[in-house]
Each structure stands twice: as C-alpha cells, then as structure tokens.
Amino acid sequence: MALVRFYAELRQRAREKEARIDAESISALIDRLFYTHRDVYEAILEEGALRPYVRIFVNGRDITFLSGLSTPIGPDDEVAFFPPVAGG
C-alpha cells in the first residue's frame, strides 16, 4: 500500500496526517479516497476533474510531469496531496 500524506487544509479534512491506501495509479487512489477520505475527495475534485492548483506528488515528483492521473504507484511509493495555497 502506498503511503499517502495530506498537507495543510487536506490534513484537517482527512483527520490524519497520512494513510496507507492500496491503488495501482493516482486515478485509482483518488477513487478510493471517495470511500476512505470522502472530505479530501470532495476537496480535490470539481465536477469530476482535479481542481486547479491542487498538486499531487509521487516520490517528490509532480504528476503533471509524469503521467498525470495515470501515473502508476506501488506499495513502496509516497503520494503527497497539496491543496491550493494563497498568501501575500
């Protein structure tokens, strides 16, 4: 099972810092969040698509530069979810 880490607002929604989730791709992991962490699932998706500015990293690499939601993950991988952050 991949180690999934939640940051900032998503950590509050998940009610935990990290979780182990079994999935073969980022897309499958997001589908599983519907059942395991529904508040996180609802926060990262908008009309079935990843919300703008939500960032997902696999082993420190942004999935945007990998295979997007099709990025494969394995049991030894670390997946990090970052919500949009604003500041000034």
C-alpha positions as a Markdown table, in Angstrom:
| # | Residue | x | y | z |
|---|---|---|---|---|
| 1 | Met | 0.0 | 0.0 | 0.0 |
| 2 | Ala | 1.3 | 3.4 | -0.9 |
| 3 | Leu | 1.9 | 5.9 | 1.9 |
| 4 | Val | -0.4 | 8.9 | 1.3 |
| 5 | Arg | 0.4 | 12.2 | 3.0 |
| 6 | Phe | -2.1 | 15.0 | 3.4 |
| 7 | Tyr | -0.9 | 18.6 | 3.8 |
| 8 | Ala | -2.5 | 21.9 | 5.0 |
| 9 | Glu | -6.3 | 22.0 | 4.7 |
| 10 | Leu | -6.4 | 18.5 | 3.4 |
| 11 | Arg | -4.9 | 17.2 | 6.6 |
| 12 | Gln | -7.7 | 18.7 | 8.5 |
| 13 | Arg | -10.2 | 17.2 | 6.2 |
| 14 | Ala | -8.6 | 13.8 | 6.4 |
| 15 | Arg | -8.4 | 14.0 | 10.2 |
| 16 | Glu | -5.0 | 12.4 | 9.9 |
| 17 | Lys | -1.5 | 13.2 | 8.7 |
| 18 | Glu | -1.1 | 10.1 | 6.5 |
| 19 | Ala | -2.7 | 6.9 | 5.5 |
| 20 | Arg | -1.9 | 3.6 | 3.7 |
| 21 | Ile | -4.0 | 3.1 | 0.6 |
| 22 | Asp | -3.8 | 0.3 | -1.9 |
| 23 | Ala | -4.0 | 1.5 | -5.5 |
| 24 | Glu | -2.2 | 1.0 | -8.8 |
| 25 | Ser | -2.5 | 4.6 | -10.1 |
| 26 | Ile | -3.2 | 8.1 | -9.0 |
| 27 | Ser | -6.6 | 7.8 | -10.6 |
| 28 | Ala | -7.4 | 4.6 | -8.7 |
| 29 | Leu | -6.1 | 6.2 | -5.5 |
| 30 | Ile | -8.5 | 9.2 | -5.9 |
| 31 | Asp | -11.4 | 6.8 | -6.5 |
| 32 | Arg | -10.5 | 5.0 | -3.2 |
| 33 | Leu | -10.5 | 8.3 | -1.4 |
| 34 | Phe | -14.2 | 8.5 | -2.1 |
| 35 | Tyr | -14.6 | 5.6 | 0.4 |
| 36 | Thr | -11.7 | 6.2 | 2.8 |
| 37 | His | -11.5 | 10.0 | 3.0 |
| 38 | Arg | -14.6 | 11.5 | 1.4 |
| 39 | Asp | -13.9 | 15.0 | 2.6 |
| 40 | Val | -10.5 | 15.0 | 0.9 |
| 41 | Tyr | -12.1 | 13.5 | -2.2 |
| 42 | Glu | -14.6 | 16.3 | -2.4 |
| 43 | Ala | -12.0 | 19.0 | -1.7 |
| 44 | Ile | -9.6 | 17.9 | -4.6 |
| 45 | Leu | -12.2 | 17.3 | -7.3 |
| 46 | Glu | -14.5 | 19.7 | -9.1 |
| 47 | Glu | -17.1 | 18.2 | -11.5 |
| 48 | Gly | -15.1 | 15.0 | -11.7 |
| 49 | Ala | -11.8 | 16.7 | -12.5 |
| 50 | Leu | -8.9 | 17.6 | -10.3 |
| 51 | Arg | -9.3 | 21.2 | -9.0 |
| 52 | Pro | -6.9 | 23.8 | -10.5 |
| 53 | Tyr | -3.8 | 24.3 | -8.3 |
| 54 | Val | -4.2 | 21.0 | -6.4 |
| 55 | Arg | -0.8 | 19.3 | -6.6 |
| 56 | Ile | -0.1 | 15.6 | -6.3 |
| 57 | Phe | 3.4 | 14.4 | -5.9 |
| 58 | Val | 4.7 | 10.8 | -6.2 |
| 59 | Asn | 8.1 | 10.3 | -4.5 |
| 60 | Gly | 8.6 | 14.1 | -4.7 |
| 61 | Arg | 7.8 | 14.5 | -8.4 |
| 62 | Asp | 4.7 | 16.4 | -9.6 |
| 63 | Ile | 2.4 | 14.1 | -11.5 |
| 64 | Thr | 2.0 | 16.9 | -14.1 |
| 65 | Phe | 5.5 | 16.0 | -15.3 |
| 66 | Leu | 4.9 | 12.2 | -15.0 |
| 67 | Ser | 1.8 | 10.6 | -16.5 |
| 68 | Gly | -0.8 | 12.8 | -14.8 |
| 69 | Leu | -3.7 | 10.9 | -13.2 |
| 70 | Ser | -2.5 | 7.7 | -15.0 |
| 71 | Thr | 0.8 | 7.8 | -13.0 |
| 72 | Pro | 1.4 | 4.3 | -11.7 |
| 73 | Ile | 2.0 | 3.8 | -7.9 |
| 74 | Gly | 3.3 | 0.9 | -6.0 |
| 75 | Pro | 3.4 | -0.2 | -2.4 |
| 76 | Asp | 6.7 | 1.5 | -1.7 |
| 77 | Asp | 5.7 | 4.8 | -3.2 |
| 78 | Glu | 4.8 | 8.0 | -1.3 |
| 79 | Val | 2.0 | 10.2 | -2.6 |
| 80 | Ala | 1.5 | 13.7 | -1.3 |
| 81 | Phe | -1.6 | 15.9 | -1.8 |
| 82 | Phe | -1.2 | 19.7 | -1.6 |
| 83 | Pro | -4.2 | 22.0 | -1.7 |
| 84 | Pro | -4.1 | 25.4 | -3.3 |
| 85 | Val | -2.1 | 27.9 | -1.1 |
| 86 | Ala | -2.5 | 31.6 | -1.2 |
| 87 | Gly | -0.5 | 34.3 | 0.5 |
| 88 | Gly | 0.9 | 37.6 | 0.1 |
